[in-house]
Amino acid sequence: QVQLVESGGGLVQAGGSLRLSCTASGRAVRSVGWFRQAPGTEREFVGHIHWSGSPAYHADSVNGRFAISRDNAENSVSLQMNSLKPEDTAVYSCDVYSGGSVYEAIDYWGWGKGTRVTVSS
């Protein structure tokens, strides 16, 4: 059984940066996705990375600002977030890809509790 734990969230001013980490325990993690959810909204795809490190996909809303990477030796996946905007405020979670569309939350499992990111204007 894989357990995912996210960390690195916090409060940051608009234009700032944060680096989120997703660490897996139990067994090696395969392809992983990052999702976010703001209050009153649906879970939103942020990024996906293949177990080999490539390819990686990012949502249009974060493309060019966020970058997903992985360290298989550490069994972890990171999300570097730059040029943060108030609309990036959400709880971010990492999930294990189970097949199907890389963009749909239904095709992932093992959702962690998430880490909260708050971007002030």
Protein Blocks (a to p, Z undefined) as FASTA:
>chain_A
ZZdddehiacddehiacddddddehiacdddddddddehiacddfbdcdfkopacdddfk
lgojaccdddfknopacdddehiafklgccddddddebdjfkbmklgghiaebjaddddZ
Z
